[in-house]
Amino acid sequence: MFLNYYAGDAEGSVVNLAVARVLVAGLGIWKLLSYDWASIPEWPVYANDYYLLLVPQWIQPYLVYEKYLAVVGLALFALGAGHRYATPVTAILLAHLGVARYTLDPSGASQALFTIVYLLVFFALYREEDRLSVDGVRRIEGASLRDPVSALRAARERAAGRAANSTLKWGLLAVAVLYFGSGVTKIVFGPAWAWATPRNLGQYVLWAQTYFGVSPDAGALLLRYPLLVQLAAAGVLLLETGFLLWILAKRDPTPFVLCLLGMHVGIAVVMGPFFFDQILFLLLFADWARLSGWIAGVRSPLGGRLQQQP
């Protein structure tokens, strides 16, 4: 279901890479368009004023224009066009916007912009592997962009049997390292025995419900069972710190990824949609090629039967 590209899993990687590119671009565009960049110059309090060196007052009114340039760059990235020049420039713009956002909100929502930057950099570095793209089609001799379906089919046939897992390999390691860092931070600076107490986690739940306006029923039910809260906290620490080690051990990541997805969905129900970005990042490593093959196999017999009917 999910592939460990660090272990050399490369079956269908060309298709998976194309799907991952579109998911990354879509997430980046959605985040850029959902934030209010125009209000940043008028913000009265900064969470991290030491980053203002990179986003001084005089440049803040132009962040809105920078946002639209980054959106255009992400749209080109979604098509796989301009990996050599447009993707690195888009990564720089997104990094700068991420810093601006981080000065106000140092939460995971802002940090997700930096994860997108890492992925853009990997796509630019290993651009030759991205064959199901505009750039990939252009590299095929005799391919015509006037017939995109035939051109993409030719690109896929040419890419058959050729691994394209460097981008996803380093992307998987980057995501796993971020989880590991989050877990270690909770263990060391929490510290773990204080962070995992029902009282501490209960405060997080109540604050999040107030902030996001989530129904308190699920959170209230959870807080009635302190032992369950502590077991959930221990599970979070185990998943976050163990994911990287599991990947480095070259094991099938499916059990860990499913547990992490379940963790994020559970947090969304109890506290609100804190980690929607992380769900998308984990889905980058799904075996989309096998899924598309399964869907085609299901639809093909049905289509054949329908065609045989008078």
C-alpha positions in Angstrom: 0.0 0.0 0.0 2.9 2.4 0.8 6.4 2.1 -0.5 9.8 2.4 1.3 11.8 4.1 -1.4 14.9 4.1 0.9 14.7 0.3 0.6 14.8 0.5 -3.2 11.0 0.1 -3.8 10.7 1.5 -7.3 7.9 -0.4 -8.9 5.6 2.2 -10.5 7.7 5.0 -9.2 7.4 7.1 -12.4 3.6 7.2 -12.0 3.9 7.7 -8.2 6.3 10.6 -8.8 3.9 12.3 -11.1 1.0 11.9 -8.6 3.3 13.2 -5.8 4.2 16.2 -7.8 0.5 17.2 -8.3 -0.3 16.6 -4.6 2.6 18.8 -3.5 1.7 21.6 -5.9 -2.0 21.4 -4.9 -1.1 21.6 -1.2 1.2 24.5 -1.8 -1.3 26.5 -3.8 -4.1 25.9 -1.3 -1.9 27.1 1.6 -0.7 30.2 -0.2 -4.2 31.2 -1.2 -5.7 30.5 2.2 -3.4 32.8 4.2 -4.0 36.5 4.6 -0.6 37.9 3.5 -1.8 41.5 3.2 -2.2 41.8 7.0 1.3 40.9 7.9 2.7 44.5 7.8 0.0 45.5 10.3 0.6 42.6 12.7 1.2 44.1 16.2 3.1 41.1 17.8 5.7 38.8 16.3 6.2 35.2 17.6 9.8 35.2 16.2 11.1 38.7 15.6 14.6 37.4 14.9 13.5 36.3 11.5 12.5 39.8 10.6 16.0 40.3 9.1 14.7 38.2 6.2 11.3 39.9 6.0 11.9 43.6 7.0 9.1 46.0 7.2 9.8 47.6 3.8 9.4 44.3 1.9 6.3 43.0 3.7 3.7 45.0 1.6 5.1 43.1 -1.5 4.5 39.6 0.0 1.1 39.5 -1.7 2.7 39.8 -5.2 5.3 37.3 -4.1 2.5 34.9 -3.2 1.0 35.1 -6.7 4.4 34.5 -8.3 4.8 31.4 -6.2 1.3 30.2 -7.1 2.2 30.5 -10.8 5.4 28.6 -10.1 3.5 25.9 -8.3 1.0 25.6 -11.2 4.0 25.1 -13.6 5.4 22.6 -11.1 2.1 20.6 -11.1 2.5 20.2 -14.9 6.2 19.3 -14.5 7.2 22.3 -16.6 10.5 24.2 -15.9 12.0 22.0 -13.3 15.5 23.4 -14.2 14.7 27.0 -13.5 11.1 27.6 -12.4 11.1 25.0 -9.6 14.2 26.4 -7.8 12.8 29.9 -8.1 9.4 28.8 -6.7 11.2 27.0 -3.9 13.0 30.3 -2.9 9.8 32.3 -3.1 7.9 29.7 -1.0 10.8 29.6 1.6 10.7 33.4 1.9 6.9 33.4 2.3 7.3 30.6 4.9 9.7 32.6 6.9 7.3 35.6 6.8 4.5 33.3 8.0 6.7 31.7 10.7 7.4 35.1 12.3 3.7 35.3 13.2 2.7 31.6 13.5 5.5 29.1 14.4 3.1 26.2 14.3 3.2 23.1 12.1 0.9 24.9 9.6 3.7 27.3 8.8 6.4 24.7 9.0 4.6 22.6 6.4 5.6 25.3 3.8 9.3 24.4 4.5 8.5 20.7 3.9 7.1 21.7 0.5 10.3 23.6 -0.2 12.4 20.5 0.6 10.3 18.5 -1.8 10.6 21.1 -4.6 14.4 21.0 -4.2 14.4 17.2 -4.5 12.3 17.5 -7.7 14.6 20.1 -9.1 17.8 18.1 -8.3 16.4 14.8 -9.8 14.4 16.4 -12.6 15.5 13.8 -15.1 13.5 11.1 -13.2 10.2 13.0 -13.6 9.3 11.6 -17.0 5.4 11.9 -16.9 5.6 15.6 -17.1 5.8 18.4 -19.7 9.6 18.4 -19.4 9.6 14.6 -19.7 7.5 14.7 -22.9 9.7 17.4 -24.4 12.7 15.1 -24.0 11.1 12.4 -26.1 12.2 12.7 -29.8 9.3 13.2 -32.1 6.8 13.8 -29.3 4.2 16.4 -30.0 2.5 18.6 -27.3 -0.5 18.9 -29.6 -1.4 15.3 -28.8 -0.8 15.2 -25.0 -2.4 11.8 -24.5 -0.2 10.1 -27.0 2.8 12.0 -25.8 2.2 10.9 -22.2 1.7 7.4 -23.3 5.0 7.5 -25.1 6.7 8.9 -22.0 5.3 6.2 -19.8 6.4 3.4 -22.2 9.8 4.9 -22.4 10.0 5.1 -18.6 8.8 1.5 -18.1 11.4 -0.5 -16.1 13.5 2.6 -15.2 13.6 3.5 -11.5 12.7 7.0 -10.5 12.9 6.9 -6.8 15.5 9.4 -5.7 13.1 12.3 -5.2 10.7 10.1 -3.2 13.5 8.4 -1.3 14.8 11.7 0.0 11.3 13.1 0.5 10.4 10.1 2.6 13.5 10.5 4.7 12.8 14.2 5.1 9.3 13.5 6.4 10.5 10.8 8.7 13.2 13.1 10.1 10.6 15.7 10.8 8.5 13.2 12.7 11.6 12.0 14.6 12.5 15.6 15.6 9.0 16.2 16.9 9.1 13.0 19.0 12.6 13.8 20.4 11.5 17.3 21.3 8.6 16.0 23.3 10.8 13.5 25.0 13.7 15.8 25.9 12.1 19.2 26.3 8.6 18.0 27.4 9.9 16.2 29.2 8.1 13.0 28.2 6.8 12.2 31.7 5.4 15.7 32.0 4.1 16.1 28.4 2.3 12.7 28.5 0.2 13.5 31.6 -3.6 13.6 31.3 -3.6 17.1 32.8 -1.2 18.5 30.2 -2.8 16.8 27.2 -6.2 17.8 28.6 -5.2 21.4 28.4 -4.2 21.0 24.8 -7.5 19.4 24.0 -9.5 22.2 25.7 -7.5 24.9 24.1 -7.8 23.4 20.6 -11.5 22.9 21.0 -11.9 26.6 21.9 -9.6 27.7 19.0 -11.1 25.6 16.3 -14.7 25.4 17.6 -14.7 21.6 17.5 -17.5 19.7 19.3 -16.3 18.9 22.8 -18.0 15.6 23.0 -15.2 13.4 21.7 -12.6 15.3 23.8 -14.7 15.0 26.9 -15.2 11.3 26.4 -11.4 10.8 26.0 -10.6 12.9 29.1 -12.8 10.6 31.2 -10.2 7.9 30.9 -6.8 9.2 32.0 -5.1 5.8 31.3 -6.3 5.9 27.7 -4.9 9.4 27.4 -1.5 8.3 28.6 -1.5 5.2 26.3 -2.4 7.5 23.4 0.5 9.8 24.3 2.9 6.9 24.5 1.7 5.8 21.1 2.4 9.2 19.7 6.0 9.2 21.0 6.5 5.7 19.7 5.2 6.5 16.2 7.0 9.8 15.8 10.4 8.5 17.0 10.1 5.0 15.5 9.1 6.0 11.9 12.5 7.1 10.9 14.2 4.0 12.4 11.6 1.8 10.6 12.4 3.4 7.3 16.2 3.1 7.8 15.7 -0.6 8.6 14.2 -0.9 5.1 10.9 -2.4 6.4 7.5 -2.0 4.8 6.2 1.4 6.0 2.6 0.6 5.6 1.9 -0.3 9.3 3.6 2.9 10.5 2.0 5.1 7.9 -1.5 3.7 8.6 -1.0 4.3 12.4 0.2 7.8 11.7 -2.8 8.5 9.5 -5.0 7.1 12.2 -3.3 9.3 14.8 -3.8 12.5 12.7 -7.5 11.6 12.0 -8.1 11.0 15.7 -6.5 14.3 16.6 -8.7 16.1 14.0 -11.8 14.6 15.6 -10.8 15.5 19.1 -8.9 18.7 18.7 -9.4 20.0 15.1 -7.6 19.8 11.8 -4.1 20.4 13.1 -2.2 18.0 10.9 -4.0 18.0 7.5 -0.7 18.8 5.9 1.0 15.8 7.4 -1.8 13.5 6.0 -1.0 14.8 2.5 2.8 14.3 3.0 2.2 10.7 4.0 0.0 10.1 1.0 2.9 11.0 -1.2 4.4 7.6 -0.6 1.3 5.5 -1.4 1.6 3.1 -4.3 -0.6 5.1 -6.7 0.6 3.1 -9.7 -0.9 -0.1 -8.2 -4.1 1.7 -7.3 -4.5 3.0 -10.8 -3.8 -0.5 -12.2 -6.4 -2.0 -9.8 -9.0 0.6 -10.8 -8.3 0.0 -14.5 -8.6 -3.8 -13.9 -12.0 -3.3 -12.2 -13.4 -1.0 -14.9 -12.0 -2.8 -17.9 -14.2 -6.0 -17.6 -17.3 -3.8 -17.0 -16.5 -1.7 -20.0 -16.0 -4.8 -22.1 -19.4 -6.2 -21.1 -21.1 -2.9 -21.8 -19.6 -2.7 -25.3 -20.9 -6.2 -26.1 -24.5 -5.3 -25.3 -26.6 -4.3 -28.3 
